[in-house]
Amino acid sequence: MVSDEDLRSIHIKACIVDGKKIVAARALIDSGAQRIFINQQFAEKHQFPLLKLEKKIPISNVDNSPNKNGPIRHYTQLPTKVNGNI
């Protein structure tokens, strides 16, 4: 059975490449996103380098309310493989 949430989302299998380490991940395709995002807990768990932004990026939810996690404060730069392509 497919949940309503699964019908509204597109997930793909991806790999994040960090030096010699490759981390399998399930990526969410969001055609409305203005940038590419990664979950902070996922990044910390896999010890991806988090670099501090000079200026925080405010985040709003679909209903335009502020996101409960606050603004984005860090970023990382990692190659990502989808279907074997970087």
C-alpha positions, 0 to 999 in steps of 0.5 A, a space after each residue: 500500500 502507498 501512503 498519501 505522503 508517498 504519492 506527493 513526493 518523489 524519492 530517488 536513491 543517491 550516493 554522497 561522495 566524501 573523499 574515499 567515503 561513499 554514503 548511500 542516501 534516499 533523496 527527495 526531489 522537490 521541484 519547488 525548492 530554490 536550492 539543494 538542502 541536506 538534513 543537518 542530523 544526517 550530515 553530522 551523523 556521517 561527519 560531512 564538513 559543515 562550513 559556516 555561512 557568512 549570512 544566515 538563510 531564513 527558511 519558510 514553510 509552505 504556508 509561509 510560517 517560519 521553519 521551527 529549526 530556524 535559518 540555515 547556518 551552515 553548508 557543505 560541498 559534496 559530489 552526489 551520484 545519481 544512477 552512477 553519474 556525479 
